[in-house]
């Protein structure tokens, strides 16, 4: 902060306020006492938080999104760790093609993925399957886990691993006792980003979701298209606060500086 001039500080302050302002408005509107979304309002009320808890379709969609995000992030991390080790440590035919394949969900529009998987699930008879939805979400969040895990491995000193191998440790023991603890911040950061991306995904999910596998973002999308009550703002506020708490816990347990910028 001290290295920036007054103009830079003013610019960053205005830029931060521009980003935070919509979130602040959402949080304020969630306490509205009116039956529609409006600002300003006459008095504060918790009626829309009670209405949120009394909406079974939203609560079931919330828990489905939680389990879906946990599963997708875990599967993506399980794929990203060996893939990152292979890409960073070894040279083999098809290495660049493998990297491009795993990162391709970042380049393909999710609308295209949604239409493609809708057709695929219809042909295979997997429509409405939670397992199929889990695999699709894992596929689109693999790049987020892979990039942070790969960043943690690249440039890592291998002396400790080589010393362990020279003393008789197997590949598995050297990975479990040395390599994995060293790359753990990147792995955790990738898992968290993968979970958030899976939890918030709506563009692709809206094509493949069914009444039995409706996630929270899809349920909110349908509700906004039919109703204008502030229940959506109360749900959004819970999601905002939940994300903030998750990042706070991550900062205390691992450290955001290690996760986001790779600080040792």
C-alpha positions in Angstrom: 0.0 0.0 0.0 2.8 2.4 0.9 4.5 1.9 -2.5 1.4 3.2 -4.4 0.8 6.9 -5.1 -2.5 8.7 -4.2 -3.9 8.3 -7.7 -3.3 4.5 -7.6 -4.9 4.2 -4.2 -8.0 6.2 -5.3 -8.3 4.1 -8.4 -8.1 0.8 -6.5 -10.6 2.1 -3.9 -13.1 3.0 -6.6 -12.5 -0.2 -8.4 -13.0 -2.3 -5.2 -16.2 -0.3 -4.4 -17.5 -1.0 -7.9 -17.0 -4.7 -7.3 -18.5 -4.8 -3.8 -21.5 -2.5 -4.5 -23.7 -5.1 -6.2 -23.0 -7.6 -3.4 -23.9 -5.0 -0.8 -27.1 -4.2 -2.5 -28.1 -7.9 -2.7 -27.4 -8.2 1.1 -29.5 -5.1 1.9 -32.4 -6.2 -0.3 -32.5 -9.6 1.5 -33.7 -7.8 4.6 -36.6 -6.0 2.8 -40.0 -6.0 4.3 -41.7 -5.7 0.9 -43.0 -8.5 -1.2 -40.9 -7.6 -4.2 -37.3 -6.6 -4.9 -36.9 -2.9 -4.3 -34.5 -0.3 -2.8 -34.9 1.6 -0.5 -37.4 -0.2 1.8 -39.3 1.0 4.9 -38.1 -1.5 7.5 -35.8 -4.5 8.0 -37.3 -8.0 8.2 -36.1 -11.6 8.3 -39.2 -12.8 6.5 -37.4 -13.9 3.4 -34.9 -15.9 5.3 -37.7 -17.7 6.9 -39.4 -18.1 3.5 -36.1 -19.6 2.2 -36.0 -22.2 5.0 -39.7 -23.0 4.3 -39.1 -23.6 0.6 -38.4 -27.3 0.2 -37.3 -27.1 -3.4 -34.6 -24.6 -2.5 -33.3 -26.6 0.5 -33.2 -29.9 -1.4 -31.4 -28.1 -4.3 -29.0 -26.6 -1.8 -28.0 -29.9 -0.3 -27.8 -31.5 -3.8 -25.4 -28.7 -4.8 -23.3 -29.3 -1.7 -22.9 -33.0 -2.3 -22.4 -32.4 -6.0 -19.6 -29.9 -5.3 -17.9 -32.1 -2.8 -17.9 -35.0 -5.1 -16.9 -33.1 -8.2 -14.1 -31.3 -6.5 -12.8 -34.6 -5.0 -12.9 -36.5 -8.3 -11.2 -33.5 -10.1 -8.5 -33.4 -7.5 -7.9 -37.1 -7.7 -7.4 -36.7 -11.5 -5.4 -33.5 -11.2 -2.7 -34.8 -8.8 -1.3 -37.7 -11.0 -1.9 -35.6 -14.1 0.1 -32.7 -12.8 3.0 -34.9 -11.6 3.2 -36.6 -15.0 3.0 -33.3 -16.9 5.5 -31.5 -14.7 8.0 -34.3 -14.1 8.1 -36.4 -17.3 8.5 -36.0 -21.0 6.4 -38.4 -23.1 4.6 -38.5 -26.4 1.2 -36.7 -26.2 2.2 -34.7 -23.1 1.0 -31.4 -24.7 -2.1 -33.1 -26.0 -3.0 -34.4 -22.6 -2.5 -30.9 -21.1 -4.7 -29.3 -23.7 -7.4 -32.0 -23.2 -7.6 -31.5 -19.4 -7.7 -27.7 -19.8 -10.1 -27.8 -22.8 -13.3 -27.2 -20.6 -12.0 -23.7 -20.1 -12.1 -23.0 -23.8 -15.3 -24.7 -24.8 -18.5 -22.7 -24.1 -20.6 -24.3 -21.4 -23.7 -23.9 -23.6 -22.0 -26.2 -26.1 -21.1 -28.7 -23.4 -24.6 -28.6 -22.0 -26.2 -29.4 -25.4 -23.6 -32.1 -26.1 -24.1 -33.8 -22.7 -27.9 -33.5 -23.0 -27.7 -35.5 -26.3 -25.2 -38.0 -24.9 -27.2 -38.7 -21.7 -30.4 -39.1 -23.8 -28.7 -41.7 -26.0 -27.1 -43.5 -23.1 -30.2 -43.4 -21.0 -28.4 -41.6 -18.1 -30.9 -38.6 -18.0 -31.6 -37.8 -14.3 -28.7 -39.7 -13.0 -26.8 -38.0 -10.1 -23.6 -40.0 -11.0 -23.7 -38.7 -14.6 -24.2 -35.1 -13.3 -21.3 -35.6 -10.9 -18.9 -36.8 -13.7 -19.9 -33.8 -15.9 -19.2 -31.3 -13.1 -15.9 -33.1 -12.3 -15.0 -32.7 -16.0 -15.5 -29.0 -16.1 -13.7 -28.2 -12.8 -10.6 -30.4 -13.5 -8.8 -27.4 -15.1 -9.1 -25.3 -11.9 -7.6 -28.1 -9.7 -5.0 -29.0 -12.3 -3.6 -25.5 -12.7 -3.0 -24.8 -9.0 -1.6 -28.3 -8.5 0.6 -28.0 -11.5 1.8 -24.6 -10.3 2.7 -26.1 -6.9 4.8 -28.9 -8.5 6.6 -26.9 -11.2 9.9 -25.6 -9.8 9.7 -27.7 -6.7 13.1 -28.9 -5.5 13.4 -32.7 -5.8 16.4 -33.1 -3.5 14.2 -34.3 -0.5 12.5 -36.9 -2.7 15.8 -38.1 -4.2 17.3 -38.4 -0.7 14.3 -40.5 0.5 14.5 -42.8 -2.5 18.3 -43.2 -2.0 17.5 -44.3 1.6 15.1 -47.0 0.5 11.8 -45.3 0.4 9.3 -46.5 -2.3 7.7 -44.1 -4.8 4.5 -44.2 -2.8 6.2 -43.4 0.5 8.2 -40.6 -1.0 5.0 -39.2 -2.5 2.9 -39.5 0.7 5.6 -38.3 3.2 7.4 -35.7 1.1 5.9 -34.6 -2.2 2.2 -34.4 -1.1 2.8 -32.3 2.0 4.9 -29.9 -0.2 2.2 -29.4 -2.8 -0.7 -29.6 -0.3 -1.5 -25.8 -0.4 -1.9 -26.0 -4.2 -4.0 -29.1 -3.9 -6.3 -27.5 -1.3 -6.6 -24.3 -3.3 -7.5 -26.3 -6.4 -10.1 -28.3 -4.5 -11.7 -25.1 -3.1 -11.8 -23.4 -6.5 -13.2 -26.6 -8.0 -15.9 -26.8 -5.3 -16.9 -23.2 -5.8 -17.1 -23.6 -9.6 -19.2 -26.7 -9.3 -21.5 -25.2 -6.8 -22.1 -22.0 -8.9 -22.3 -23.7 -12.3 -25.6 -23.0 -14.1 -25.0 -22.6 -17.8 -24.2 -26.2 -18.5 -26.2 -27.7 -15.7 -29.5 -26.2 -16.8 -29.4 -28.4 -19.9 -28.7 -31.7 -18.1 -30.5 -31.1 -14.8 -33.9 -32.8 -14.2 -36.5 -32.3 -11.5 -34.7 -34.9 -9.4 -31.3 -33.4 -9.9 -31.9 -29.7 -9.8 -29.0 -27.7 -8.3 -29.4 -24.5 -6.3 -28.3 -22.1 -9.2 -30.7 -23.8 -11.5 -33.5 -23.6 -9.0 -32.8 -19.9 -8.5 -32.8 -19.4 -12.2 -36.2 -20.9 -12.5 -37.5 -19.0 -9.5 -36.3 -15.6 -10.9 -37.9 -16.3 -14.2 -41.3 -16.9 -12.5 -41.3 -14.8 -9.3 -39.9 -11.4 -8.2 -39.8 -12.0 -4.4 -36.6 -11.3 -2.4 -36.1 -15.0 -1.5 -33.4 -15.2 -4.2 -31.5 -12.3 -2.5 -31.6 -14.1 0.9 -30.3 -17.3 -0.8 -27.6 -15.2 -2.5 -26.7 -13.6 0.8 -26.2 -17.0 2.4 -24.0 -18.0 -0.5 -21.9 -14.8 -0.3 -21.4 -15.2 3.5 -20.7 -18.9 3.1 -18.0 -18.2 0.6 -16.4 -15.6 2.8 -16.4 -18.0 5.7 -14.9 -20.7 3.5 -12.1 -18.4 2.4 -11.5 -17.2 6.0 -11.2 -20.8 7.2 -8.9 -21.6 4.3 -6.7 -18.6 5.2 -6.4 -19.7 8.8 -5.8 -23.4 8.0 -3.5 -23.1 4.9 -3.1 -19.4 4.1 -4.5 -17.6 1.1 -1.0 -16.3 0.2 0.1 -20.0 -0.2 -3.0 -21.0 -2.1 -3.4 -18.0 -4.5 0.1 -16.8 -5.1 2.2 -19.8 -4.1 4.1 -18.0 -1.3 6.3 -20.4 0.7 
